[in-house]
Amino acid sequence: MKELNFKGWVLNEFKDIFGFSREGADKPLKARGLFHTEINPDMPIHRLDIELITERLRRLTINEKKPKYKFMNWIQWGEGIGAIRLKIHPDLHVEIARKSYDLQGEPTWALKRLWLLNRSGYGGHEDFVVQEMLNQLEHVDKLPLDSPKKDYKELEKLAFSMASKMKQVARSYFLYEGIRKVDDNQYIIRFGVRGQGVEAPGQSRVIENQTLLLFHPESGKIRLTNKNIETPIGGFNWELMPPDTDINFLPTQPSEEMVEAIATVMRWY
């Protein structure tokens, strides 16, 4: 029997488990929330067991770092600077972050990896998912430590790189409307929604999506938030909603890491 390679299995059989493919990404969606994708009725209905995945992970060491089971969806390896954290959020996006301290001495979890898990259709393959997560955790743990900086002159370039990648991966109902420069340390990437907007939970519709990229010179870190402007169905009372995504980066991180994070958000929106 041929040995099953995890990445080969993911890429060839289950292409959307970690967001490696956008097949079917432009299918009509209803009651949308961030990272919620429509279930394909032709797929098997065995559900991925998230609880089993976390149970497996919290028994593993990462390059001699022992696991600490903080919460049901939060596993941490190590303490202090360089610690690694894996969180599985209720909407089933998975993040790997690394601990550092900003210029004000506050602990900061800088995002290093972001995935989406498709819970429907992959039951029985949890060990393969755990192995891939372990590979990523070990890789991140071996990377050079990131650090804050008082000056960061690359924010505008980063904003344009993010916008370019977001345009490539965004669903067809999004319409890129440009970047608004608030000041040298703050940029807003704007995407409108074609037609009458996209239906959102709570009898409202999304009419615009905004990504705020903000550099804090005092703390020396970068914050990224993504949120919607929504209005009630049949009404025109625009409201800026709380962020669906709120993550931190450090200026010494490769720009590709930061760009890919917001691309993953936009790809599965």
BELZI-V629665 format. One line per field, one symbol per residue. phi: phi as a letter, one per 30 degrees, with the letter a starting at -180 (. if undefined). A space follows every 10 residues. Layout:
phi->???
//
This chain:
phi->.ddcdedddd dccbdcdcid bceidcddbb hdbeidcddd ddddcdcdcd ddddddddcc cchidddbdd becbbbcibi djdcbcbcde diccbcbbdb bddciddbcc dcbbbcccdc jbejcddddd ddddeddddd dddedcbdbd cbccdddddd ddddddddcd ddddbdcjcc ddadcabbcc bdbdicicdb eihbbdcacb cccbccddci bccbbbbccb bedibbcdbd deddbbbcbc eddedddddd ddddeddcd
//
